[in-house]
Structures are given as structure tokens and as C-alpha cells.
Amino acid sequence: MNQKEFEKTINNIPKNQFGCNQLYFIYQATPFYNKGDVLLPIKVTAEIKAEEWYKNIPSSVQEFIHITRAQEKIKENEEDYKYLYVRDHNNIYFSLMHDNDKIFCGYHNIYQSLKELAQFCEDSRFFLSDINNNWVDEYDITNKVLYFQRHIIPAHYYGDDLGILEHCALQDQSLRTFCCMAYLDQVKSEITWMKEDLNCNNETAEDHIRDMEAFFTKAMKIYKQLE
């Protein structure tokens, strides 16, 4: 579904109509790799206007769209945000992540807010999906304009949202390194879960190992496209 088609589905939804979303599938491809969070760098020349805009958006939207500084993210989790050391610690970012387990502002309001904030941001590309739906939304901010594409998850990808990222990466070379990292991140997660599951029996361990092998194989498949 392209941007015009998507906007037709939400244009008649009142702003004060709430919804319920669980946007736990969050991946950022550029300018940083992120999982579970998106950091949109705000142009230094637009910081004052961005902060003023943010003050005036609904508090319900602020439960998903936050404004933060690099030093705050590093303090929050130095390992995940260590790449910010190369940037000015006073730089301001929009951060997209859950405050609670559910968001009630309505996805149409999140989309409209992302469309508005694009004017303040550096070029960025990221993906969002609701765990209760069969789509992955691709957002691309280029030259202060938001571009959007909705990818419908085919039946054979159901339960494997990363399959959509792989599909996009095979069509778009600029996404291939990102997709490799996403799959390798899943391998790392499987290792972590295995270590944390102290009561892990042989059958469960085999499941983790099988998943690790599958994710690693997919990462290598994408990597070979880069050669």
C-alpha cells in the first residue's frame, strides 16, 4: 500500500478518536541501526522549532514520540547507544518507543505527527509494526519530507516480520547491511534467552539452536548479496 492509499484510509478518522496499538516491532536502518527504538536526529538549525512543535502535540502521542538528548540515551544504556559518542552529546533527537505496553492515541495520530516532525529531521529510515496486525510500515525521511510504504505480511512470513525486511533488502541494496544486522541481532537474542533460561531442557535448547542457525543462514544469504 502506497502513501496516498494509506492516507485515504485515515483521512476521515477524527484526531480525538483513540485506538490501541502495540508497536513492538521497531527497527531503524539509517542513520543508525536500532532495534526497539528509533532515534531521529533533529537538525541543529531546527532545534528550537522542533521543541516548540513537540510541546503542542497531544500528551497521548508523547507516550510514543519523545524528545531527548544524546547524553540522556547514553546514560540510559551506554552499550546500545555508544555510537552516539561520535556526535555532540547535546544534540536533540526524536525517540520513538513505548512508554507502556500499549499506546492509545491512535496510529493515525502517530502517522500524522511523524509526517509533521519530518521537517525538523535529518534523513532517516525506519520500520514499525503492530504485533496484532499483518503489516510492516516503512518510513523514509528524505530532505525533510516523510515517505511511507505499507508492506503486507504474506501468509508464509506470518510470525516472521523480519521476512519483510529481508524482502525489502533483496530489492533495495541500501537496506542489506541493515537486514544482516537485524538477523544477527536475533541470533544474539537467542543466545541471551538460552543463558537466562536456567531450566532450559534439551528440547528447548534445540529450539534455540535451530532458530540461531535459521537466523544466521538468512543473514549470510543477505551478506552474499553485498559481495
N, C-alpha and C positions, 0 to 999 in steps of 0.2 A: 504494500500500500504506500503510495507516494504522499508527499506532504499535503497537496491540495485535497486529495481524497480523505486523508485523516482529518484535516481541519473541517471538512464538511460534516463529519460525524460528531464534532464537539462544538461547532459554532452556535448551536441553539441551546446549549446547556447553560443555565444561569450560573454566574460566578458564585452565588451563595448556595449552590447545590453541592452538598458534600458527597464523598464516596469513601470507599475503603480499599486501600492498596497495601501490599507487602512487597516493596521493591528491593528484594534481597539479592537479585541478580544485577550487580553493578560492576561494570568493567570500564576502565579508561585506557584508551590506546595511545593518545597523544595529548599534550607534550610529554606526559609521564605515563608509566604503567602503574595502574592502581586496580585493586580488587576490593570491593566492598565500600568504596569511597571514590568520588570524583573531585579533583581539585582544578578549578578553572582559574588560571592566573588573570588578575584584573590589570589592565594597562595602567601604568603609573599615572598617566595623564587623565585617567578616568576615575581614579580612586574616590575623590570627593563626591562626584555624581553617583557613583555606584553605592556608596554608603548611604547617601540620601535616598536613593531609589529603594534600597533594602529596608529602610525604616518604615516605608509606606506600603509594603506588601503585607497581606494578611498574616497574622501570627500563626495560623494553621499551616501556611505554606513554609514558614520559617522552621517548622518541625522537620522539614526535609532539606530545604535550601538554607545554608548557614553562611556567615561571613567570618573569616578567620585570618590569622597571620601565620607565616611560615614558622615562626618561633613557637607558636602555640601547638602546631601539628607535631613538630619535633619533640616538644615536651610531652605530648600525649603518647607518642610511640616513636622513639628515635629509630628503631630498626626499620619500620615501614616507611618512614618519611626522611631517611637520611639523604636522599637525593636532593632535598631542599637546601642542603648546606651550600650548594654551589650558587644559590640565589640569595638575594638580600633578605635577611630574616624579618625585615619589616614589610615585605611585600604582602599585599592583601589578596585573598582568594575567596571564591565562592566554593563551598564544600557541599557536596550532595551525599547525604547519608541519613539513615534513620535515627531519630531521637528515641522512638519507641518501637514496639514490634509491628505497629500498624500506623498508617497515615490516613487521616480522614478529610483532608482538604479537597480531594477530588483530583484525579490525574489530569483533567482538562486544565485545572488551575496551575498545576506544576508545569505543564507544557507551555502555557501562555507566559508564565514567569521566566522560563528558560529562553523563550523567544525574545522577551524584553531585555534580559540581562546580557544577551549576546553582544549588544552594542558596547559593553564595557570590557569585553574579554579578549585575550589573545586567542589565536587559533587553537582549537581543541576538538577531540573526537572521543565519544564515549557511547556506552550501550546500557540500556535499562530494561528490566523485565519484571513483571509481577508474577510471583510464584503460583498464582491461581489462574493464570491465563496462558494462551498458546502463542504469544508473540514476544519478539525482542525488538526494541526500538533503537535505532541508530541515530545519534545526534552528531552533527558536524558543524562546528562554529568556524566559519572562514570569513575573514575581512569584516568582522562584526555582524555577520548575518547567520542565523540559525537555519541549517538544512536538516531535513528529517526523512527517515525511511523506516517503515514498519515491516519487519520480516516475520511471516507466519511460520511457526514451527511445524514442520511436516510430521506425520504420524511416526515415521521411522526415527525421528530425532526426539520424540517425546521423552522427557526426563533427562535429556542431554542438551541443555541450552547451549553448551559450548559448541555443539554441532553447527549451530547457526553462525557462530564466529568463524568456524573453520570454513563454512560455505562462503562467507564474505571474503575471507582471506585468500581463498583459492581464486577468487575473481578480482581481487584488489591486492597487488603486491605490497602496497604500503602497510597492509594490516598483517603481513605474515609473521614478522618478528613478534608483534604483539600477541598473535594467536599461539605461537610457540611458548611464550612466557605464560599464557593463561593455562595451557595444558600442563606445563612443568610445575606450575603453582598447585595444580590439583594433585600431582604426584607428591609434592611436599606435604599437602594436607593429609593425604592418605597415610604417609609416614607418621605424621603427628598424631593422627587418630589412633594408629596402631600402638604407638608408645603410651598414649593416655589410657587406652583400654587394657588395664592390667589384668582383667579377667578374660582377655581375648582367647578363645579356644582355637583349635586348628582350623575349623571350618571358617570362622570369622577372619582369621589371618589369611587364609587362602583367598577370601573375597577381596581383602585389601590388596594383596599381591596381584590378583587378576586385574583389579582396577588400575593399579600403578602401571602394569605392563600395557594396558589399553591406552592410558593417557600418554605414556612415553612413546608408544608407537605412533600415535596421532601427532605428537609434537615433532617427531622425526620426519613424518610424512610432509608436514608443512615446511620444516627446515630444508628438506631436499629441494623444495621449490625455490629456495633462496640461492642455491648454488649456481 
